[in-house]
Amino acid sequence: MRRSSRSQFTFEEDAEIRDLTALGLAAFAKRDWDEAQRLFEAIFARREGDAVAKRYLERIASLRSEPPGDDWTPAEALDKM
């Protein structure tokens, strides 16, 4: 397990994927769907079949089609992934 510069633990060895994921999650949490999509697509292009990127791209599409209310939270249950 590696420790990132943000003092969070991750199993990801690829620094670019780690950074793109952190930025993508931050954009997602801010409801910046365009930026989050761009970042998760960059991950998917680098690592085809990435399950996390795929899941967030699906969530973004769903949230665009049915925008969330004010009580929306970006939390994701791990058993869904």
N, C-alpha and C positions, 0 to 999 in steps of 0.2 A: 504494500500500500504506500502510495506517495502522498506527500503533503503539498498542496498547491500554495501559491503565494498568498492566497486569501485565507489561509489557515483552515481549509476544509480538506477532508480526506476524499480521495478518489482512487478508483482502480484503473483509470485510463492512463496509459503510458504515453500516448501521442499528445504532446503539448498543444498542437494546433487544434485538435479535436476538443481537448479540455477547455481551451480558451473560447472557441466557438460555442461550445455548450453553455459555458457560464454567461456569455454575452446573449445567447439566444434565450436562456431562461430569464435573464433580467429584462429583456425586451418583452417577452411574453407576459411577465408579471406586471409590466407597465401598460399592457394592452396595445403595444406597438406591433400589431400583427404583420405589417409589411417588413419591418426589420427582423422580427423573429422568424418569419418565413424565409427571408434571405439567408439568415445564419443557419437555420436547420437544413435548408437546401444545400448549402455549402458543405455541411457535414455529410449529408447523404451523397453528394458528388464525390467526396473524398473516400467515403466508406459506404459503398452501396449495400443496402440492406440493414443499415444501422437502425435498430429497433426503437431507440429513444427518439432519434430524429424523425423517423416515420410516425411515431405516436404523436409527437408535437405538431407535425405538419397536418395530421388528421384533425387534431384538436383545433388548430387555427382555422382550418376550412369549416369546421362545425361552428365555431364561434363567430365566424364571418357571416354564415348563413342565418344564425340565430344569435344576435348580439346578447352578451350577458347583462344581467341587471347590476345595480349598484352593490349588491351583496356578493358579487362574484369573487372567488378566490382562485389563485393559480395552482393551488395544491392538487396533487395527483396521488391517488392511492397506488401504492407499489404493486399490489396484487393485480392491477389492471395492465401493468406493463409486462 
